[in-house]
Amino acid sequence: MRAMGNHDSVDDLLTQVLQEYRMAQLRAEADKLRNRLRDIGQTDVEALVERLGHSPYGG
């Protein structure tokens, strides 16, 4: 029981561990999304439109 620190029960300990794990997952996902949004923001729209105009699906 000493290894549990300030937790009153094993359930409290597991609840905290799961909460920390989920928060770490959410932070990692938020970082991925932030990076993707930064990449989208750096897209050269004019070059993309030009390439689409040369594609068989473009107009």
PyMOL commands that set and color helices and strands:
alter all, ss='L'
color gray80, all
select helices_A, chain A and resi 2-4+10-41+45-53
alter helices_A, ss='H'
color red, helices_A
deselect
rebuild
show_as cartoon
